[in-house]
Amino acid sequence: MVFVKLLWATYSELNAIYNKKITVKELAKNITNITNYNKNSLF
């Protein structure tokens, strides 16, 4: 379930880049947040 959430979040981020709505810096920050969130929800 966590993996699906991560996959969907990553897809959403890539889609946002495609739409030129966010910058690479924001993407990196968001990926970090997603990763931290998933670590927290695992334990």
N, CA, C and O atoms as a Tripos MOL2 file, in Angstrom:
@<TRIPOS>MOLECULE
protein
  172   171    43     0     0
PROTEIN
NO_CHARGES

@<TRIPOS>ATOM
      1 N           0.8350   -1.1990    0.0000 N.3       1 MET1
      2 CA          0.0000    0.0000    0.0000 C.3       1 MET1
      3 C           0.8710    1.2510    0.0000 C.2       1 MET1
      4 O           0.6020    2.2090   -0.7250 O.2       1 MET1
      5 N           1.9210    1.2290    0.8240 N.am      2 VAL2
      6 CA          2.8500    2.3610    0.8810 C.3       2 VAL2
      7 C           3.5370    2.5280   -0.4700 C.2       2 VAL2
      8 O           3.7350    3.6470   -0.9450 O.2       2 VAL2
      9 N           3.9010    1.3930   -1.0860 N.am      3 PHE3
     10 CA          4.5700    1.4400   -2.3820 C.3       3 PHE3
     11 C           3.6740    2.0820   -3.4390 C.2       3 PHE3
     12 O           4.1330    2.8840   -4.2530 O.2       3 PHE3
     13 N           2.4020    1.7240   -3.4170 N.am      4 VAL4
     14 CA          1.4460    2.2970   -4.3680 C.3       4 VAL4
     15 C           1.3250    3.7990   -4.1520 C.2       4 VAL4
     16 O           1.2520    4.5670   -5.1110 O.2       4 VAL4
     17 N           1.3050    4.2170   -2.8780 N.am      5 LYS5
     18 CA          1.2460    5.6460   -2.5620 C.3       5 LYS5
     19 C           2.4640    6.3710   -3.1110 C.2       5 LYS5
     20 O           2.3510    7.4530   -3.6870 O.2       5 LYS5
     21 N           3.6360    5.7590   -2.9230 N.am      6 LEU6
     22 CA          4.8860    6.3520   -3.4020 C.3       6 LEU6
     23 C           4.8770    6.4360   -4.9220 C.2       6 LEU6
     24 O           5.2700    7.4500   -5.5000 O.2       6 LEU6
     25 N           4.4270    5.3630   -5.5640 N.am      7 LEU7
     26 CA          4.3720    5.3130   -7.0220 C.3       7 LEU7
     27 C           3.4400    6.3940   -7.5560 C.2       7 LEU7
     28 O           3.7760    7.0940   -8.5110 O.2       7 LEU7
     29 N           2.2690    6.5270   -6.9380 N.am      8 TRP8
     30 CA          1.3040    7.5230   -7.3750 C.3       8 TRP8
     31 C           1.8430    8.9300   -7.1730 C.2       8 TRP8
     32 O           1.6870    9.7890   -8.0420 O.2       8 TRP8
     33 N           2.4800    9.1720   -6.0260 N.am      9 ALA9
     34 CA          3.0480   10.4880   -5.7360 C.3       9 ALA9
     35 C           4.1380   10.8280   -6.7500 C.2       9 ALA9
     36 O           4.2160   11.9600   -7.2280 O.2       9 ALA9
     37 N           4.9750    9.8510   -7.0740 N.am     10 THR10
     38 CA          6.0400   10.0700   -8.0560 C.3      10 THR10
     39 C           5.4440   10.3890   -9.4150 C.2      10 THR10
     40 O           5.9110   11.2940  -10.1070 O.2      10 THR10
     41 N           4.4070    9.6430   -9.8010 N.am     11 TYR11
     42 CA          3.7240    9.8990  -11.0700 C.3      11 TYR11
     43 C           3.1600   11.3150  -11.1000 C.2      11 TYR11
     44 O           3.2620   12.0100  -12.1120 O.2      11 TYR11
     45 N           2.5680   11.7370   -9.9940 N.am     12 SER12
     46 CA          2.0010   13.0780   -9.9020 C.3      12 SER12
     47 C           3.0790   14.1410  -10.0680 C.2      12 SER12
     48 O           2.8680   15.1460  -10.7470 O.2      12 SER12
     49 N           4.2380   13.9160   -9.4450 N.am     13 GLU13
     50 CA          5.3540   14.8590   -9.5540 C.3      13 GLU13
     51 C           5.8450   14.9530  -10.9960 C.2      13 GLU13
     52 O           6.0740   16.0470  -11.5120 O.2      13 GLU13
     53 N           6.0050   13.8050  -11.6380 N.am     14 LEU14
     54 CA          6.4680   13.7930  -13.0280 C.3      14 LEU14
     55 C           5.4520   14.4760  -13.9340 C.2      14 LEU14
     56 O           5.8250   15.1890  -14.8650 O.2      14 LEU14
     57 N           4.1850   14.2610  -13.6650 N.am     15 ASN15
     58 CA          3.1170   14.8870  -14.4350 C.3      15 ASN15
     59 C           3.1680   16.4000  -14.2740 C.2      15 ASN15
     60 O           2.9530   17.1400  -15.2340 O.2      15 ASN15
     61 N           3.4510   16.8570  -13.0580 N.am     16 ALA16
     62 CA          3.5580   18.2940  -12.7980 C.3      16 ALA16
     63 C           4.7330   18.9030  -13.5630 C.2      16 ALA16
     64 O           4.6250   20.0070  -14.0970 O.2      16 ALA16
     65 N           5.8490   18.1860  -13.6150 N.am     17 ILE17
     66 CA          7.0050   18.6630  -14.3880 C.3      17 ILE17
     67 C           6.6200   18.7690  -15.8570 C.2      17 ILE17
     68 O           6.9340   19.7530  -16.5260 O.2      17 ILE17
     69 N           5.9440   17.7550  -16.3410 N.am     18 TYR18
     70 CA          5.5220   17.7320  -17.7430 C.3      18 TYR18
     71 C           4.6590   18.9490  -18.0510 C.2      18 TYR18
     72 O           4.7450   19.5340  -19.1310 O.2      18 TYR18
     73 N           3.8400   19.3110  -17.0990 N.am     19 ASN19
     74 CA          2.9600   20.4710  -17.2650 C.3      19 ASN19
     75 C           3.6590   21.7790  -16.9340 C.2      19 ASN19
     76 O           3.0460   22.8450  -17.0010 O.2      19 ASN19
     77 N           4.9520   21.7060  -16.5730 N.am     20 LYS20
     78 CA          5.7740   22.8880  -16.2890 C.3      20 LYS20
     79 C           5.2110   23.7090  -15.1260 C.2      20 LYS20
     80 O           5.3390   24.9330  -15.1050 O.2      20 LYS20
     81 N           4.5900   23.0280  -14.1630 N.am     21 LYS21
     82 CA          3.9710   23.7470  -13.0530 C.3      21 LYS21
     83 C           4.9150   23.9260  -11.8730 C.2      21 LYS21
     84 O           4.7350   24.8320  -11.0580 O.2      21 LYS21
     85 N           5.9190   23.0660  -11.7830 N.am     22 ILE22
     86 CA          6.8550   23.1850  -10.6680 C.3      22 ILE22
     87 C           8.2840   23.1420  -11.1860 C.2      22 ILE22
     88 O           8.5380   22.6460  -12.2840 O.2      22 ILE22
     89 N           9.2060   23.6570  -10.4010 N.am     23 THR23
     90 CA         10.6160   23.6510  -10.7810 C.3      23 THR23
     91 C          11.2890   22.3860  -10.2780 C.2      23 THR23
     92 O          10.7290   21.6530   -9.4610 O.2      23 THR23
     93 N          12.4830   22.1380  -10.7670 N.am     24 VAL24
     94 CA         13.2230   20.9450  -10.3480 C.3      24 VAL24
     95 C          13.5390   21.0020   -8.8590 C.2      24 VAL24
     96 O          13.5190   19.9790   -8.1740 O.2      24 VAL24
     97 N          13.8310   22.2060   -8.3620 N.am     25 LYS25
     98 CA         14.1430   22.3580   -6.9360 C.3      25 LYS25
     99 C          12.9360   21.9650   -6.0800 C.2      25 LYS25
    100 O          13.0770   21.2790   -5.0670 O.2      25 LYS25
    101 N          11.7600   22.4070   -6.4990 N.am     26 GLU26
    102 CA         10.5400   22.0400   -5.7700 C.3      26 GLU26
    103 C          10.3060   20.5390   -5.8480 C.2      26 GLU26
    104 O           9.8880   19.9130   -4.8740 O.2      26 GLU26
    105 N          10.5790   19.9690   -7.0140 N.am     27 LEU27
    106 CA         10.4260   18.5280   -7.1760 C.3      27 LEU27
    107 C          11.3090   17.7670   -6.1980 C.2      27 LEU27
    108 O          10.8630   16.8250   -5.5440 O.2      27 LEU27
    109 N          12.5710   18.1890   -6.1070 N.am     28 ALA28
    110 CA         13.5090   17.5220   -5.2030 C.3      28 ALA28
    111 C          13.0190   17.6000   -3.7620 C.2      28 ALA28
    112 O          13.1000   16.6260   -3.0140 O.2      28 ALA28
    113 N          12.5130   18.7670   -3.3840 N.am     29 LYS29
    114 CA         11.9870   18.9520   -2.0270 C.3      29 LYS29
    115 C          10.7870   18.0360   -1.7980 C.2      29 LYS29
    116 O          10.6710   17.4070   -0.7460 O.2      29 LYS29
    117 N           9.8990   17.9630   -2.7860 N.am     30 ASN30
    118 CA          8.7070   17.1340   -2.6570 C.3      30 ASN30
    119 C           9.0580   15.6570   -2.5650 C.2      30 ASN30
    120 O           8.4570   14.9190   -1.7830 O.2      30 ASN30
    121 N          10.0320   15.2220   -3.3640 N.am     31 ILE31
    122 CA         10.4490   13.8190   -3.3060 C.3      31 ILE31
    123 C          11.0190   13.4910   -1.9330 C.2      31 ILE31
    124 O          10.7710   12.4150   -1.3910 O.2      31 ILE31
    125 N          11.7860   14.4270   -1.3740 N.am     32 THR32
    126 CA         12.3310   14.2360   -0.0280 C.3      32 THR32
    127 C          11.2010   14.1060    0.9860 C.2      32 THR32
    128 O          11.2360   13.2380    1.8580 O.2      32 THR32
    129 N          10.2030   14.9710    0.8670 N.am     33 ASN33
    130 CA          9.0530   14.9160    1.7750 C.3      33 ASN33
    131 C           8.2970   13.6030    1.6350 C.2      33 ASN33
    132 O           7.8980   13.0010    2.6320 O.2      33 ASN33
    133 N           8.1020   13.1630    0.4060 N.am     34 ILE34
    134 CA          7.3910   11.9060    0.1600 C.3      34 ILE34
    135 C           8.1600   10.7410    0.7740 C.2      34 ILE34
    136 O           7.5780    9.8650    1.4140 O.2      34 ILE34
    137 N           9.4800   10.7440    0.5670 N.am     35 THR35
    138 CA         10.3220    9.6690    1.1050 C.3      35 THR35
    139 C          10.2560    9.6470    2.6240 C.2      35 THR35
    140 O          10.1070    8.5830    3.2260 O.2      35 THR35
    141 N          10.3670   10.8120    3.2450 N.am     36 ASN36
    142 CA         10.2980   10.8930    4.7040 C.3      36 ASN36
    143 C           8.9350   10.4410    5.2090 C.2      36 ASN36
    144 O           8.8510    9.7400    6.2170 O.2      36 ASN36
    145 N           7.8740   10.8320    4.5240 N.am     37 TYR37
    146 CA          6.5250   10.4400    4.9120 C.3      37 TYR37
    147 C           6.3840    8.9190    4.8750 C.2      37 TYR37
    148 O           5.8240    8.3160    5.7900 O.2      37 TYR37
    149 N           6.8950    8.3120    3.8130 N.am     38 ASN38
    150 CA          6.7830    6.8630    3.6820 C.3      38 ASN38
    151 C           7.6140    6.1360    4.7310 C.2      38 ASN38
    152 O           7.2040    5.0860    5.2250 O.2      38 ASN38
    153 N           8.7770    6.6830    5.0760 N.am     39 LYS39
    154 CA          9.5860    6.0950    6.1490 C.3      39 LYS39
    155 C           8.8080    6.1220    7.4560 C.2      39 LYS39
    156 O           8.7970    5.1440    8.2030 O.2      39 LYS39
    157 N           8.1540    7.2520    7.7280 N.am     40 ASN40
    158 CA          7.3980    7.3940    8.9670 C.3      40 ASN40
    159 C           6.2010    6.4510    8.9990 C.2      40 ASN40
    160 O           5.8680    5.9100   10.0530 O.2      40 ASN40
    161 N           5.5580    6.2510    7.8620 N.am     41 SER41
    162 CA          4.3720    5.4010    7.8500 C.3      41 SER41
    163 C           4.7400    3.9180    7.8780 C.2      41 SER41
    164 O           3.8940    3.0720    8.1690 O.2      41 SER41
    165 N           6.0010    3.6020    7.5760 N.am     42 LEU42
    166 CA          6.4290    2.2040    7.6320 C.3      42 LEU42
    167 C           6.6690    1.7530    9.0620 C.2      42 LEU42
    168 O           6.4330    0.5910    9.3940 O.2      42 LEU42
    169 N           7.1380    2.6640    9.9140 N.am     43 PHE43
    170 CA          7.5380    2.2800   11.2710 C.3      43 PHE43
    171 C           6.5640    2.7580   12.3300 C.2      43 PHE43
    172 O           6.7720    2.5090   13.5170 O.2      43 PHE43
@<TRIPOS>BOND
     1     1     2 1
     2     2     3 1
     3     3     4 2
     4     3     5 am
     5     5     6 1
     6     6     7 1
     7     7     8 2
     8     7     9 am
     9     9    10 1
    10    10    11 1
    11    11    12 2
    12    11    13 am
    13    13    14 1
    14    14    15 1
    15    15    16 2
    16    15    17 am
    17    17    18 1
    18    18    19 1
    19    19    20 2
    20    19    21 am
    21    21    22 1
    22    22    23 1
    23    23    24 2
    24    23    25 am
    25    25    26 1
    26    26    27 1
    27    27    28 2
    28    27    29 am
    29    29    30 1
    30    30    31 1
    31    31    32 2
    32    31    33 am
    33    33    34 1
    34    34    35 1
    35    35    36 2
    36    35    37 am
    37    37    38 1
    38    38    39 1
    39    39    40 2
    40    39    41 am
    41    41    42 1
    42    42    43 1
    43    43    44 2
    44    43    45 am
    45    45    46 1
    46    46    47 1
    47    47    48 2
    48    47    49 am
    49    49    50 1
    50    50    51 1
    51    51    52 2
    52    51    53 am
    53    53    54 1
    54    54    55 1
    55    55    56 2
    56    55    57 am
    57    57    58 1
    58    58    59 1
    59    59    60 2
    60    59    61 am
    61    61    62 1
    62    62    63 1
    63    63    64 2
    64    63    65 am
    65    65    66 1
    66    66    67 1
    67    67    68 2
    68    67    69 am
    69    69    70 1
    70    70    71 1
    71    71    72 2
    72    71    73 am
    73    73    74 1
    74    74    75 1
    75    75    76 2
    76    75    77 am
    77    77    78 1
    78    78    79 1
    79    79    80 2
    80    79    81 am
    81    81    82 1
    82    82    83 1
    83    83    84 2
    84    83    85 am
    85    85    86 1
    86    86    87 1
    87    87    88 2
    88    87    89 am
    89    89    90 1
    90    90    91 1
    91    91    92 2
    92    91    93 am
    93    93    94 1
    94    94    95 1
    95    95    96 2
    96    95    97 am
    97    97    98 1
    98    98    99 1
    99    99   100 2
   100    99   101 am
   101   101   102 1
   102   102   103 1
   103   103   104 2
   104   103   105 am
   105   105   106 1
   106   106   107 1
   107   107   108 2
   108   107   109 am
   109   109   110 1
   110   110   111 1
   111   111   112 2
   112   111   113 am
   113   113   114 1
   114   114   115 1
   115   115   116 2
   116   115   117 am
   117   117   118 1
   118   118   119 1
   119   119   120 2
   120   119   121 am
   121   121   122 1
   122   122   123 1
   123   123   124 2
   124   123   125 am
   125   125   126 1
   126   126   127 1
   127   127   128 2
   128   127   129 am
   129   129   130 1
   130   130   131 1
   131   131   132 2
   132   131   133 am
   133   133   134 1
   134   134   135 1
   135   135   136 2
   136   135   137 am
   137   137   138 1
   138   138   139 1
   139   139   140 2
   140   139   141 am
   141   141   142 1
   142   142   143 1
   143   143   144 2
   144   143   145 am
   145   145   146 1
   146   146   147 1
   147   147   148 2
   148   147   149 am
   149   149   150 1
   150   150   151 1
   151   151   152 2
   152   151   153 am
   153   153   154 1
   154   154   155 1
   155   155   156 2
   156   155   157 am
   157   157   158 1
   158   158   159 1
   159   159   160 2
   160   159   161 am
   161   161   162 1
   162   162   163 1
   163   163   164 2
   164   163   165 am
   165   165   166 1
   166   166   167 1
   167   167   168 2
   168   167   169 am
   169   169   170 1
   170   170   171 1
   171   171   172 2
@<TRIPOS>SUBSTRUCTURE
     1 MET1         2 RESIDUE 1 A MET
     2 VAL2         6 RESIDUE 1 A VAL
     3 PHE3        10 RESIDUE 1 A PHE
     4 VAL4        14 RESIDUE 1 A VAL
     5 LYS5        18 RESIDUE 1 A LYS
     6 LEU6        22 RESIDUE 1 A LEU
     7 LEU7        26 RESIDUE 1 A LEU
     8 TRP8        30 RESIDUE 1 A TRP
     9 ALA9        34 RESIDUE 1 A ALA
    10 THR10       38 RESIDUE 1 A THR
    11 TYR11       42 RESIDUE 1 A TYR
    12 SER12       46 RESIDUE 1 A SER
    13 GLU13       50 RESIDUE 1 A GLU
    14 LEU14       54 RESIDUE 1 A LEU
    15 ASN15       58 RESIDUE 1 A ASN
    16 ALA16       62 RESIDUE 1 A ALA
    17 ILE17       66 RESIDUE 1 A ILE
    18 TYR18       70 RESIDUE 1 A TYR
    19 ASN19       74 RESIDUE 1 A ASN
    20 LYS20       78 RESIDUE 1 A LYS
    21 LYS21       82 RESIDUE 1 A LYS
    22 ILE22       86 RESIDUE 1 A ILE
    23 THR23       90 RESIDUE 1 A THR
    24 VAL24       94 RESIDUE 1 A VAL
    25 LYS25       98 RESIDUE 1 A LYS
    26 GLU26      102 RESIDUE 1 A GLU
    27 LEU27      106 RESIDUE 1 A LEU
    28 ALA28      110 RESIDUE 1 A ALA
    29 LYS29      114 RESIDUE 1 A LYS
    30 ASN30      118 RESIDUE 1 A ASN
    31 ILE31      122 RESIDUE 1 A ILE
    32 THR32      126 RESIDUE 1 A THR
    33 ASN33      130 RESIDUE 1 A ASN
    34 ILE34      134 RESIDUE 1 A ILE
    35 THR35      138 RESIDUE 1 A THR
    36 ASN36      142 RESIDUE 1 A ASN
    37 TYR37      146 RESIDUE 1 A TYR
    38 ASN38      150 RESIDUE 1 A ASN
    39 LYS39      154 RESIDUE 1 A LYS
    40 ASN40      158 RESIDUE 1 A ASN
    41 SER41      162 RESIDUE 1 A SER
    42 LEU42      166 RESIDUE 1 A LEU
    43 PHE43      170 RESIDUE 1 A PHE
